[in-house]
């Protein structure tokens, strides 16, 4: 697998080799992102960055979890894309550059890429992610599958991806599948969405997937597996933070892992989260960490907003839904967004 350095995006004559991993900041982004770990938010919440779950072992664990029969989010979005891939493909202009924001597993996007390939439409698909090894595995699977869908990878952070894409003047398709965007409190989520909206030109589109399911038991069950793999996945994030921060600040015996699901009244949402609660005082003077017994760290928080609240986020970000589709199996939706 080829890796190249690139400050700017490709144009018609400067496309890298098919299957290339383009380093848009990957060699430097992990040290920089560690500074975001264990932040104090304005609301006073301590949050462990999802970056800690995004290394190769973490993504391997995640891939296994998405195959669990109870984890409906991935299964039902795949059903949606299988059913409506033809309708969605009608909106994609030949020659488009497609950026998959936080690509993770590829199972969700494949029905759409398969449809474009079957039509013989040439597009340029770029999987954006932090983990080079995972991107390499993804490209091996894709390059052996497609001819017309030209597949590449962007190795870097979302910020790196935004800067990279701003220089590209052709038609663009942004993919945010798996409820990646909009999954936060409204001010934070809409601000993040607006950053991507600002990178869109007239005629560009975003396909945004989101889980609006408000069935508490269904959501709870989706994060439970027979052998406790979800707990293993979440604890891996804490363990990985030791490596990122180069300090053994996290010791498993110091923390209890809890699950919570609650309805938020305003704006309405079902919120599921994993929480680490300190069993005793935890301090690290070098890192400036000082947790008292009972203090909490939120890890992997999931907001299930109804569609009317999502549309509020779209409005705040300067976007509007031109079309939408619902999974035949649950309240998983894909929205085709354009600049308002």
WOSUL-V220236 format. One record per backbone hydrogen bond with DSSP energy under -0.5 kcal/mol. NH is the residue of the N-H (numbers start at 1). CO is the residue of the C=O. E is the energy in kcal/mol with one decimal. If there is no record, write none. Layout:
nh=NH co=CO e=E
nh=NH co=CO e=E
This chain:
nh=4 co=21 e=-2.2
nh=6 co=23 e=-1.4
nh=9 co=164 e=-0.6
nh=14 co=11 e=-1.2
nh=19 co=151 e=-1.9
nh=20 co=17 e=-1.6
nh=21 co=2 e=-3.3
nh=22 co=20 e=-0.6
nh=22 co=153 e=-3.3
nh=23 co=4 e=-3.7
nh=23 co=21 e=-0.6
nh=24 co=22 e=-1.1
nh=24 co=155 e=-1.4
nh=25 co=155 e=-0.6
nh=26 co=155 e=-1.7
nh=28 co=25 e=-1.4
nh=29 co=25 e=-2.0
nh=30 co=26 e=-0.7
nh=32 co=28 e=-1.3
nh=33 co=29 e=-2.9
nh=34 co=30 e=-1.6
nh=35 co=32 e=-1.2
nh=36 co=33 e=-2.4
nh=37 co=34 e=-1.5
nh=38 co=47 e=-0.7
nh=39 co=36 e=-0.8
nh=39 co=47 e=-1.1
nh=41 co=39 e=-0.7
nh=41 co=45 e=-1.9
nh=44 co=41 e=-2.5
nh=47 co=39 e=-1.0
nh=47 co=45 e=-0.5
nh=48 co=298 e=-2.6
nh=49 co=47 e=-0.6
nh=52 co=49 e=-1.7
nh=53 co=50 e=-1.8
nh=54 co=51 e=-1.9
nh=59 co=55 e=-2.6
nh=60 co=56 e=-2.0
nh=61 co=57 e=-2.2
nh=62 co=58 e=-2.4
nh=63 co=59 e=-2.3
nh=64 co=60 e=-1.6
nh=65 co=61 e=-2.0
nh=66 co=62 e=-2.1
nh=67 co=64 e=-1.1
nh=68 co=65 e=-1.9
nh=71 co=68 e=-1.3
nh=72 co=70 e=-1.9
nh=75 co=71 e=-1.1
nh=76 co=72 e=-3.5
nh=77 co=73 e=-1.4
nh=78 co=74 e=-2.1
nh=79 co=75 e=-1.8
nh=80 co=76 e=-1.9
nh=81 co=77 e=-2.4
nh=82 co=78 e=-2.6
nh=83 co=79 e=-2.1
nh=84 co=80 e=-2.4
nh=85 co=81 e=-1.2
nh=88 co=84 e=-2.5
nh=89 co=85 e=-2.8
nh=90 co=86 e=-1.0
nh=91 co=88 e=-1.9
nh=92 co=89 e=-1.5
nh=93 co=91 e=-0.6
nh=95 co=122 e=-3.4
nh=96 co=93 e=-1.7
nh=97 co=171 e=-2.5
nh=98 co=96 e=-0.5
nh=98 co=124 e=-3.5
nh=99 co=97 e=-0.5
nh=99 co=173 e=-2.5
nh=100 co=98 e=-0.6
nh=100 co=126 e=-2.9
nh=101 co=99 e=-0.9
nh=101 co=175 e=-2.7
nh=102 co=100 e=-0.6
nh=102 co=128 e=-0.7
nh=103 co=100 e=-0.8
nh=103 co=128 e=-2.0
nh=110 co=106 e=-1.5
nh=111 co=107 e=-0.6
nh=112 co=109 e=-0.7
nh=113 co=109 e=-2.1
nh=114 co=110 e=-3.2
nh=115 co=111 e=-1.6
nh=116 co=112 e=-2.1
nh=117 co=113 e=-2.4
nh=118 co=114 e=-2.5
nh=119 co=115 e=-1.6
nh=120 co=116 e=-0.5
nh=120 co=117 e=-1.2
nh=121 co=116 e=-2.3
nh=122 co=120 e=-0.5
nh=123 co=121 e=-0.6
nh=123 co=148 e=-1.3
nh=124 co=96 e=-2.8
nh=125 co=123 e=-0.6
nh=125 co=150 e=-2.7
nh=126 co=98 e=-3.7
nh=127 co=125 e=-0.5
nh=127 co=152 e=-2.0
nh=128 co=100 e=-2.4
nh=128 co=126 e=-0.6
nh=129 co=127 e=-0.5
nh=129 co=154 e=-2.2
nh=132 co=130 e=-0.7
nh=135 co=131 e=-2.1
nh=136 co=132 e=-2.4
nh=137 co=133 e=-1.9
nh=138 co=134 e=-2.4
nh=139 co=135 e=-2.6
nh=140 co=136 e=-1.8
nh=141 co=137 e=-1.6
nh=142 co=138 e=-2.0
nh=143 co=139 e=-3.1
nh=144 co=140 e=-0.9
nh=145 co=142 e=-1.7
nh=146 co=142 e=-1.8
nh=150 co=123 e=-2.8
nh=150 co=148 e=-1.1
nh=151 co=149 e=-0.6
nh=152 co=125 e=-2.9
nh=153 co=20 e=-2.1
nh=154 co=127 e=-3.1
nh=155 co=22 e=-2.8
nh=155 co=153 e=-0.6
nh=156 co=129 e=-2.2
nh=156 co=154 e=-0.9
nh=161 co=157 e=-2.4
nh=162 co=158 e=-2.5
nh=163 co=159 e=-2.1
nh=164 co=160 e=-2.3
nh=165 co=161 e=-2.4
nh=166 co=162 e=-1.4
nh=167 co=164 e=-0.9
nh=168 co=165 e=-1.7
nh=173 co=97 e=-2.6
nh=174 co=205 e=-2.6
nh=175 co=99 e=-3.0
nh=176 co=174 e=-0.5
nh=176 co=207 e=-2.9
nh=183 co=180 e=-0.6
nh=184 co=182 e=-1.5
nh=188 co=185 e=-0.5
nh=189 co=185 e=-2.9
nh=190 co=186 e=-2.8
nh=191 co=187 e=-1.4
nh=192 co=188 e=-2.2
nh=193 co=189 e=-2.4
nh=194 co=190 e=-2.2
nh=195 co=191 e=-1.3
nh=196 co=192 e=-1.0
nh=197 co=193 e=-2.3
nh=198 co=194 e=-2.8
nh=199 co=195 e=-0.6
nh=199 co=196 e=-0.7
nh=200 co=197 e=-1.6
nh=204 co=201 e=-2.6
nh=205 co=172 e=-2.0
nh=206 co=337 e=-2.0
nh=207 co=174 e=-3.1
nh=208 co=206 e=-0.7
nh=208 co=335 e=-2.8
nh=209 co=176 e=-3.2
nh=209 co=207 e=-0.5
nh=210 co=333 e=-2.9
nh=212 co=210 e=-0.7
nh=212 co=331 e=-2.8
nh=216 co=214 e=-1.0
nh=219 co=215 e=-2.3
nh=220 co=216 e=-2.8
nh=221 co=217 e=-2.8
nh=222 co=218 e=-1.5
nh=223 co=219 e=-0.7
nh=223 co=220 e=-1.3
nh=224 co=221 e=-1.7
nh=228 co=225 e=-1.3
nh=232 co=228 e=-1.8
nh=233 co=229 e=-2.5
nh=234 co=230 e=-2.6
nh=235 co=231 e=-2.7
nh=236 co=232 e=-1.8
nh=237 co=233 e=-1.1
nh=237 co=234 e=-0.6
nh=238 co=234 e=-1.1
nh=239 co=235 e=-2.3
nh=240 co=236 e=-2.9
nh=241 co=237 e=-1.5
nh=242 co=238 e=-0.9
nh=242 co=239 e=-0.7
nh=243 co=239 e=-0.9
nh=244 co=240 e=-2.3
nh=245 co=241 e=-2.6
nh=246 co=242 e=-0.8
nh=247 co=242 e=-1.6
nh=249 co=247 e=-1.6
nh=251 co=249 e=-0.6
nh=254 co=251 e=-2.4
nh=255 co=252 e=-1.5
nh=256 co=277 e=-2.5
nh=258 co=256 e=-0.6
nh=258 co=275 e=-3.4
nh=260 co=273 e=-2.4
nh=262 co=271 e=-2.2
nh=264 co=262 e=-0.5
nh=264 co=269 e=-3.5
nh=269 co=264 e=-1.7
nh=270 co=304 e=-1.9
nh=271 co=262 e=-3.1
nh=271 co=269 e=-0.6
nh=272 co=270 e=-0.5
nh=272 co=302 e=-2.7
nh=273 co=260 e=-2.4
nh=274 co=299 e=-1.6
nh=274 co=300 e=-0.5
nh=275 co=258 e=-2.6
nh=276 co=297 e=-2.8
nh=277 co=256 e=-2.7
nh=277 co=275 e=-0.5
nh=278 co=295 e=-2.7
nh=279 co=254 e=-3.4
nh=280 co=254 e=-0.7
nh=282 co=291 e=-2.8
nh=284 co=289 e=-2.5
nh=288 co=284 e=-1.3
nh=289 co=284 e=-2.1
nh=291 co=282 e=-3.7
nh=294 co=278 e=-2.4
nh=295 co=292 e=-2.5
nh=297 co=276 e=-2.4
nh=298 co=46 e=-3.2
nh=299 co=274 e=-3.2
nh=302 co=272 e=-3.9
nh=304 co=270 e=-2.8
nh=304 co=302 e=-0.6
nh=305 co=303 e=-0.8
nh=306 co=268 e=-0.6
nh=309 co=306 e=-0.9
nh=310 co=306 e=-1.8
nh=311 co=307 e=-2.2
nh=312 co=308 e=-1.0
nh=313 co=309 e=-1.8
nh=314 co=310 e=-2.4
nh=315 co=311 e=-2.4
nh=316 co=312 e=-2.4
nh=317 co=313 e=-1.7
nh=318 co=315 e=-1.3
nh=319 co=314 e=-3.1
nh=320 co=338 e=-2.4
nh=322 co=320 e=-0.6
nh=322 co=336 e=-3.1
nh=323 co=336 e=-1.2
nh=325 co=334 e=-2.3
nh=327 co=332 e=-3.1
nh=332 co=330 e=-1.0
nh=333 co=210 e=-3.0
nh=333 co=331 e=-0.5
nh=334 co=325 e=-2.4
nh=335 co=208 e=-2.9
nh=336 co=323 e=-3.0
nh=337 co=206 e=-3.3
nh=337 co=335 e=-0.8
nh=338 co=320 e=-2.3
nh=340 co=318 e=-2.5
